[in-house]
Amino acid sequence: MRVRPVTPEGLAEELTELIAAAAPADGWFRVAVDGPPVAEPDRLAEALVGPLRARGHATLHVRTADFLRPASVRLEFGRTNPDAYYEGWVDEAGLRREVLDPAGPGGTGRVLPSLWDARRDRATRAAYLNLPPGGVVLVSGDLLLGSGLPFELAVHLVLSPAALARRTPPDLAWTLPVYERYAAEVAPETFADLVVTVNDPRHPAIMSVD
């Protein structure tokens, strides 16, 4: 395994070029930016929006945090249950129905940027957007890979177990078994299109097989 250090800005530039080169002119391109919250997948996805738009690709950033299930379902087994978090906090069916399928082959391009306001525990009532051909959908969050969600490109942000434990806030330490299970059962590093280590967010590194 070869590890190539990059700057955060350099990582965003490389990803922008990769996506812009692969996105079709007559369809849409769906990208997963997958990683635990401390890896800041939302920040990386957001950093790609402006540069992609500057290259002529209408771009929508969707966060899985805006596609959570209602609290009555999500928290049925408590607020700190690792298995419930792993198996059912995100409304994957809603994400697929409202975002990924419309932006896929044979889709309409009519997508919903958010579905559920977890803080208020109610629908966001967001308006649908019509993404033109050549558009890019960036979906950021954790546990995105391995469940069959359709993406043309998957980026996985990974930390060593020690770094993940060190950087996870004490009130979220209960989530650590979630990522241990994800690594063991899904092994996203083995099939993601791009794997980036972010043990230190100031010094990411791209991993590749020699």
C-alpha positions as CSV (number, residue, x, y, z in Angstrom):
1,M,0.0,0.0,0.0
2,R,1.3,3.4,-1.0
3,V,0.5,6.5,0.9
4,R,0.8,9.9,-0.8
5,P,0.5,13.0,1.4
6,V,-1.5,15.9,0.1
7,T,-2.7,19.2,1.5
8,P,-6.5,19.6,2.2
9,E,-6.6,22.1,-0.7
10,G,-4.7,19.7,-2.9
11,L,-7.1,16.9,-2.0
12,A,-10.1,19.1,-3.0
13,E,-8.4,20.0,-6.2
14,E,-7.7,16.4,-7.2
15,L,-11.2,15.3,-6.4
16,T,-12.6,18.2,-8.4
17,E,-10.6,17.3,-11.4
18,L,-11.5,13.6,-11.0
19,I,-15.2,14.3,-10.8
20,A,-15.2,16.9,-13.5
21,A,-13.4,14.6,-15.9
22,A,-15.8,11.7,-15.2
23,A,-19.2,13.4,-15.0
24,P,-21.2,12.9,-18.2
25,A,-22.6,15.8,-20.2
26,D,-25.9,14.1,-20.8
27,G,-26.5,12.6,-17.3
28,W,-25.7,13.0,-13.7
29,F,-22.8,11.9,-11.4
30,R,-23.3,10.7,-7.9
31,V,-20.5,10.9,-5.4
32,A,-20.3,9.5,-1.9
33,V,-18.0,11.2,0.6
34,D,-18.0,8.7,3.4
35,G,-16.4,9.0,6.8
36,P,-17.1,9.4,10.5
37,P,-18.0,12.9,11.7
38,V,-14.5,13.6,13.0
39,A,-13.2,13.0,9.5
40,E,-15.4,15.9,8.4
41,P,-16.9,14.4,5.2
42,D,-19.4,17.3,5.1
43,R,-16.6,19.8,5.0
44,L,-14.8,18.0,2.1
45,A,-17.9,17.7,0.1
46,E,-18.7,21.4,0.6
47,A,-15.2,22.3,-0.6
48,L,-16.0,20.7,-3.9
49,V,-19.2,22.6,-4.7
50,G,-17.7,25.9,-5.8
51,P,-14.9,24.4,-7.9
52,L,-17.2,22.0,-9.7
53,R,-19.7,24.8,-10.5
54,A,-16.9,26.8,-11.8
55,R,-16.1,24.0,-14.2
56,G,-19.7,24.1,-15.5
57,H,-21.3,21.3,-13.4
58,A,-24.4,22.2,-11.5
59,T,-23.6,20.7,-8.0
60,L,-25.8,19.7,-5.1
61,H,-24.4,18.8,-1.7
62,V,-26.7,16.5,0.3
63,R,-25.9,15.5,3.9
64,T,-27.1,12.3,5.4
65,A,-27.8,14.3,8.6
66,D,-30.7,15.8,6.7
67,F,-32.1,12.3,5.8
68,L,-32.4,10.8,9.3
69,R,-35.4,8.8,10.4
70,P,-37.9,10.4,12.8
71,A,-36.8,10.2,16.5
72,S,-39.6,7.8,17.3
73,V,-37.9,5.3,15.0
74,R,-34.3,6.3,15.3
75,L,-34.2,6.4,19.1
76,E,-36.5,3.5,19.8
77,F,-33.6,1.7,21.6
78,G,-32.1,4.8,23.2
79,R,-30.0,7.7,22.2
80,T,-26.7,5.8,22.5
81,N,-27.3,2.4,21.0
82,P,-24.5,1.5,18.6
83,D,-26.4,-1.2,16.8
84,A,-29.4,1.1,16.2
85,Y,-27.1,3.8,14.8
86,Y,-25.4,1.3,12.5
87,E,-28.5,-0.3,11.3
88,G,-31.1,2.3,11.0
89,W,-30.5,6.0,11.8
90,V,-30.3,7.1,8.2
91,D,-33.4,6.9,6.0
92,E,-31.6,5.1,3.1
93,A,-34.8,4.4,1.3
94,G,-35.7,8.1,1.4
95,L,-32.2,9.1,0.3
96,R,-32.4,6.7,-2.6
97,R,-36.0,7.7,-3.6
98,E,-35.5,11.5,-3.4
99,V,-31.9,11.9,-4.5
100,L,-29.9,9.0,-5.8
101,D,-32.5,7.4,-8.1
102,P,-33.7,10.7,-9.7
103,A,-30.0,11.5,-10.4
104,G,-29.3,8.0,-11.8
105,P,-29.7,6.4,-15.2
106,G,-33.2,7.0,-16.4
107,G,-33.9,9.5,-13.7
108,T,-35.6,12.9,-13.9
109,G,-33.0,15.1,-12.2
110,R,-35.6,16.3,-9.8
111,V,-34.1,15.9,-6.4
112,L,-34.8,16.8,-2.8
113,P,-31.9,18.5,-1.0
114,S,-33.2,17.6,2.5
115,L,-35.9,15.5,4.0
116,W,-35.9,15.6,7.8
117,D,-35.0,18.2,10.4
118,A,-33.7,16.0,13.2
119,R,-33.4,19.0,15.6
120,R,-37.1,19.8,15.3
121,D,-38.0,16.3,14.4
122,R,-40.2,17.2,11.5
123,A,-40.0,17.3,7.7
124,T,-37.9,20.1,6.3
125,R,-40.5,20.9,3.6
126,A,-37.6,21.7,1.3
127,A,-38.5,22.4,-2.3
128,Y,-37.4,20.0,-5.1
129,L,-34.6,21.1,-7.3
130,N,-34.1,20.3,-11.0
131,L,-30.5,19.3,-11.6
132,P,-29.6,19.8,-15.2
133,P,-27.7,17.2,-17.2
134,G,-24.0,17.2,-16.3
135,G,-24.9,17.9,-12.7
136,V,-23.1,16.3,-9.7
137,V,-24.7,15.1,-6.5
138,L,-22.3,15.0,-3.5
139,V,-23.7,12.9,-0.6
140,S,-21.7,13.2,2.6
141,G,-21.9,11.3,5.9
142,D,-20.9,8.1,7.5
143,L,-21.7,4.4,6.8
144,L,-22.6,5.2,3.2
145,L,-20.9,2.3,1.6
146,G,-21.8,-1.4,1.5
147,S,-25.6,-1.1,1.7
148,G,-26.3,-0.9,-2.0
149,L,-26.7,2.9,-2.4
150,P,-25.8,3.7,-6.0
151,F,-22.8,6.0,-6.6
152,E,-20.5,6.5,-9.6
153,L,-17.6,7.5,-7.3
154,A,-17.0,6.6,-3.6
155,V,-14.5,8.5,-1.5
156,H,-13.8,6.9,1.9
157,L,-12.1,8.9,4.7
158,V,-10.5,6.7,7.3
159,L,-8.7,7.1,10.6
160,S,-6.7,4.6,12.5
161,P,-8.6,3.2,15.6
162,A,-6.3,5.1,17.9
163,A,-6.8,8.4,16.0
164,L,-10.5,7.9,15.8
165,A,-10.7,7.2,19.6
166,R,-8.5,10.2,20.3
167,R,-10.5,12.7,18.2
168,T,-14.0,11.5,19.0
169,P,-15.6,13.7,21.7
170,P,-16.3,12.0,25.0
171,D,-20.1,12.4,24.5
172,L,-19.8,10.4,21.2
173,A,-17.5,7.7,22.4
174,W,-20.5,5.3,22.3
175,T,-20.3,5.5,18.5
176,L,-16.8,3.9,18.3
177,P,-18.1,0.3,18.1
178,V,-20.2,1.5,15.1
179,Y,-17.0,2.2,13.1
180,E,-15.3,-1.0,14.3
181,R,-18.2,-3.0,13.0
182,Y,-18.3,-1.0,9.7
183,A,-14.6,-1.7,9.1
184,A,-15.0,-5.4,10.0
185,E,-18.3,-6.1,8.1
186,V,-18.1,-3.7,5.2
187,A,-14.4,-3.1,4.8
188,P,-15.0,0.1,2.7
189,E,-11.2,0.6,2.2
190,T,-11.2,-2.5,-0.1
191,F,-13.6,-1.2,-2.7
192,A,-13.9,2.6,-2.4
193,D,-12.6,4.4,-5.5
194,L,-10.5,6.7,-3.4
195,V,-9.3,6.1,0.2
196,V,-7.9,9.0,2.2
197,T,-6.4,8.8,5.6
198,V,-7.2,11.7,7.9
199,N,-5.5,10.9,11.2
200,D,-4.5,14.5,11.2
201,P,-7.0,16.7,9.2
202,R,-4.2,19.1,8.3
203,H,-2.2,16.4,6.6
204,P,-4.5,14.0,4.7
205,A,-2.9,11.3,2.5
206,I,-4.3,9.3,-0.4
207,M,-3.9,5.6,-0.2
208,S,-3.3,3.4,-3.3
209,V,-2.2,-0.1,-4.1
210,D,1.3,-0.3,-5.6
